[in-house]
Amino acid sequence: MSMKWISALLLLQLSCCYSPGHGGKFLVWPTEYSHWINMKTILDELFHRGHEVSVLTSSASILVDPNKPSAIKFEIYPTSLIKDDFEVLVMQLINKLTYDQPKDTFWTYFSLIQEVLWEYSGCFEKLCKDLVLNKKLIIILQESRFDVILADAFGPCGELLAELLKIPSVYSLRYIPGHKIEKYSGELPFPPSYVPVVMSELSYQMTFMQRVKNMIYVFYYDFWFQTFNEKKWDQFYSEVLGKPTKLSELMRKAEMWLIRTYWDFEFPRPLLPHFVFIGGLHCKPAKLLPKEMEEFAQSSGENGIVVFSLGSMVNNMTEERANVIASALAQIPQKVVWRFGGKKPDTLGPNTRLYKWIPQNDLLGHPKTKAFITHGGTNGIYEAIYHGIPMLGIPLFGDPPDNIAHMKTKGAAVRLDLNTMSSTDLLNALKTVINDVSYKENALKMSRIHHDQPVKPLDRAVFWIEFVMRHKGAKHLWPASHDLTWFQYHSLDVMGFLLACVATTIFVITKCCLFCCWKFAKTGKKEKRE
């Protein structure tokens, strides 16, 4: 057969495989910033596999820009929130968490976090109300007959949409602050003796006092801390559905939970079949750097370069902090590529270049890169793991403190505090990460583990989403605990029954013994009288 015919047949086969008519229809409820960047990787792959993807986004969306050319369809709905006001509020919350966290006491620290999360949750509640009370849009969505809804668990509403549209749902998440969502909605086993609570910054090998601390965190999250204002959400969901409904109950109906980590990062812990690790799905080989940046990297010689970024949500800081950092960077022999959008620090050295945006993955994959200074976001952490780069962590809020704690435990990172570190602290930490070969060796070990997977993370994520689509759900993977009450789950009813049986047996035996003793004593007295 000629090459011409072979090419024609291959082209025909590809067109059949990726025909939209043979694909599914996916509805997406996203969140902003790094969460969206991660989810979009999945959506692009779904589209390339011939599926139709529709993203629900409000007119106040910050990062999701439907005006950019995209194969993904965006369904924009009006909201009472104003985009500029929403962005200002988010920035205020970020600054409050970054600079105003009272870390002197446990209670004030987590009280502020809960306050900020409730404000953020209030914005999401408005967005959700404007969506589900838009009857015209809901009818359109119902008539579209979607197969699956893909939602980010950090922004409630996806589970309500799944209930209204009567379609299965799949969650994508790193974790929700606290552990209640995964524990009670996902029914994930949580032995506090060796599974550290999120935001505790503990490892899985804990001392006695660390286990005490972990247990205190468990009680606090179970009985006090709420990521969302659950009473408001429960009331709102009950009003929409016309029956008593709880947020946690609807979240429990998720068919699959796609967790944005993997065993290279995670500590060993029990999982359930409908929890799947997809960490690093966005990672890819490095591409060539822009010409000017490449020339700067090459000019570093054998010393190499240091990459510095505090993520997509924080590209500015106080002048005082910027000068402290710049002063330390000026004293190292490496060249520094720093993503920074603020005023140029007075202490900036000639070895440091400032950029409002950097190709972070490509820089981390560059052979000249020696270390990564990071706030500890999951996306950046995984790009560093992918390329085997040791880290200096300056965590700010959310999951980064826990992420850096994981990297520190695994010997691939050093941690500093943004608000308290001095130039000397930063300089010494950088020298440690760059000059102590153990950090590089541990980072490369994690990288080898990450790459040694039978299936790539992105392929694994898409497979399970398509699996839910093909089988109209994945309830066969749910544990029986979904149908048990809390006292049944902990076997309190069984223990109560067994205790009652033991107590009854002891009571009956005791009564029998007393009766026999009484009978024997009575008989003995009678014989004595005779």
Buried (B, 14 or more C-beta within 10 A) or exposed (E): EEEEEEEEEEEEEEEEEBEEEEBBBBBBBBBBBBBBBBBBBBBBBBBEBBBBBBBBBBBBBBBBEBEEEBEBEBBBBEBEBEEEEBBEBBBEBBBBBBEEBEEEEEEEBBBBBBEBBBBBBBBBBBBBBBBBEBEEBBEEBEEEEBBBBBBBBBBBBBBBBBBBBEBBBBBBBBBBBBBBBBBBBBBBBBEBEBBBBBBBBBBBEBEEEBBEBBEBBBEBBEEEBBBBBBEBBBBBBEEBBEEEBBBBBBBBBBBBBBBBBBEBBBBEBEBBEBBBBBBBBBBBEBEEBEEEBBEBBEEBEEBBBBBBBBBBBBBBBBEEBBBBBBBBBBBBEBBBBBBBEBEEBEBBBEBBBBBEEBBBBBBBBBEBBBBBBBBBBBBBBBBBBBBBBBBBBBBBBBBBBBBBBBBBBBBBBBBBEBBEBEBEBBBBBBBBBBEEEEBBBBBBBBBEBBBEBEEBBBBBBBEBBBBBBEEEBBEEBBBEBEEBEEEEBEEEEEEEEEEEEEEEEEEEEEEEEEEEEEEEEEEEEEEEEE
